[in-house]
Amino acid sequence: MADSAEAAAILKRALDYPYAAPERSYLYRDGEVHDLPGDPDLAGRTPLLSYGANAAPEALARKLTALPGEVLPVLRAELEGFDVVYSAHVSPYGAVPATLIESPGTTAPVFVLHPTAEQRALLTASEPNYDLVELPLCLAMGDKPATRPVQVYRSKHGPLELDGSPVALAAIRARGRTLPQLDQPAILERARALLEPQLSLEDFIRTCVAEGGRSFPSLGSL
């Protein structure tokens, strides 16, 4: 029974990526969402862009469990000139996660986290397939768009391409999107059919988790 429950949890975690996030700014604490104060104290906190799982309370609860009681301001924003696409790797937990690419005319809904140094260290430790970089990004956070320096996790593997094109995350409802889009089950199925056609989707995900993830550096097209 335990093995069955564990297998179900592995499958759900992979297929549910990028997980549910509020459609508003909020204050995170211990896995729960609280109202963000009108003038939150951001002193000593460095802006960190989240365009995938890192804005979801479910994911933050896994990553910040070592800092109980600490709050994290999470601000809803819009990012101009970029889209959120699949990265060319499977994560250690079995999902095909996201990365950013430039996409003129596209506006993607994102979040800007404001972690402490300790919170940022835990988040960075959970991102072995990403580099933490600082970029000048055109963001609107409840006001007019402005270019701001923001830290960003960008995939070391680059975008995954299908039929010669990056593929956007259907779960991220960007405006002005020009790229094809798929949901997580569909992108995993495409990867499975090419890489491990003899396996079921569930077994493919479990194999990737057992291997600690997988990259697709040689795949120009799935």
N, C-alpha and C positions, 0 to 999 in steps of 0.2 A: 504493500500500500504506500509505503514511504517512497519507494522508487517511482511509482506511478505519479504521486503528487509532485515529486521533484522534476520529473520529465515534463509534466504539465506546466510547472512554473518556468522552466527553461524556455519552453515553446511560447508561452504567453509573453515573457519578457522580450523575446526577440521580435515577435509579430506586432507587439503594441508600440514599438518605437515610432515616433519620438515622444509618446506618452502625452497625457492630458495636462494642459497648463491653463490657468485662468486667462481670460481675454481682457485683463486689466493689470495695472500695477498692483503689487502686493508686498507684504512683509512675510518672509518665510521664517518659521521657527519650529524645529523638532517635527518635521513632516507635515506641518499644518500651515494653512494660508490665513493671514490676518490682514486687516485693513492697513494700508500704508498711511502714515501720518502725512498731513498736508505739506509739512516742511521737514522731511526726514533728515536725520543727522548722518551725513555722508563723510564726515571728517575721517581721514586716515584710510579711506577705502578707495580702491582704484577701479574705474569702470571696466567691466568685462562683458563682451558681447556673448549672448546666448542665442543661437538660431536653431538648436536641436533639442536634445534632452535636458540640458542644464537649466532650463527654465521650468521644468516640471517638478512639482513637489515630490513626486514618487522617486525621481532620480536624485534630487538633492538629499532626500532622506537617506539614501544608500551612501552617498558620498560624504556627508557631513555628520555622520553618526558619532564621530569621535569628539564633536564639539557641542554637546547637549546644552540647550538653553540659549545659544547664541542666535541672534537675529541676522537676516540677510535681506536687505532691500532689493527688490526685483522690479525694475521699471519697464513698462510696455513701451515699445518704440517702433518706428518704421525706418527701414534701411533702404536708401535709394541707390540704384545702379548695380544691385547685386541680386542673385537668386540663390536659393538653398537647394543643393543637389546632392545626390548620393556620392559617397566617397568610394574609391576603388579598393575597399577592404571589408571584411566581415569582422565585427568587433569581438572581443573576448566573450561577450554574452550572446552572440549569435545573430545580431542584427546587422544590416548594411546601414551604417550611420551616415551623417551628413557632413558636407563641407560647403564653403562659399565659393562662388565664382562671380566675376564681373558680368553684368547683364544690363546694358544700357536700356533705360526705359522701364525697367522692372523695379517695383517697390515691394520688399518683403517684410512681413510682420516679424519682429524679433523682440528680445528682451535685453536690457542692460542690467546685469548683476553688479552689485557694489560690495564685493567681499572684503573682509579683513585679510591681512597677509596670511594668517593661519588658515582661513577658509580657502583662499586662493591656492595655497600649497596642497590642500587635500583635493581640490578640484583638478589641479594639474597632475597630481599623482594618478588620477583616474583616467587620464588621457594619454596613454602610451603611444598612440598612433597620430598624435597631433603636436605641432609646434605652437608655442605661445608667442605671438608676435603683436606688435602695436601698429595699428593702421589709422590713417586719417579717414574717417567714414562720415558720410552725410546722413545724419540721423535726425528724426523728429521725435521728441519725447514730450508730447502734449503742447508743443509750440511749433514754430516754423522750423523747417529743416536747417541744420547748421552742421558744418564739418567739425568733428571733434576727434581727438586722439583716444582710441579705445583699444584695449587688449582683446585679442581674438585667438581662438584655437583654430588652426587651419590644418587640414589633413596632410600628412607626409606623403600620402599615396596619390593625391590628385583626384579629380572626378572620375567616376565610373562612366563609361560611354556605352550606349546601346545604338547600334547601327550608325556609329560615327558621331553621336551627339550625347552630351551630358543629359542626365535625366533628373528632373526636379522632384522633390518630395510632394506628393499630392496632399499630404496632411498640412503642409505649410501653404496657406492660401494667399499667394503673392498676386499683386496687381500688375498688369502689363506683361505677364509671363509669355515668353516665346518658345520655351523649351518643352519637349514632351514631359509628361509626368506619370508616375506610377506610385501606388501605395506600397507599404513594406512587404506584404505577402507576395505581391506580384514581382517585385525586384528580387526577392529571395528565390522565388520559383525560377526566374530566368537564370540566376546564378547556379542553382542546383541542376537545372537541365543541361547546362554546359559543362559544369565541373564534375558533378557526381550523378549522372543520369540514372544510375542503378539504384540510388537511394530515394526513399520517400523524403518529403520536405522536412518532416520531423527528425528523421535520422541525419539528414544533411546539417540541420541546425545543431543537433547534439554533437556531431563530429567536429564542427567548427569550434564549438565551445570546448570540447575535449582537447583540441589543438591549440587553444588560446587565441583563436581568431585566424584569419587568413587574408592575404593580400592578393590583388589581381594585377600585378605590374605588367604582365605580358598580354593582357586582354584589351585590345583596342576597341573591341565590340563584343557585347554579349548577344 
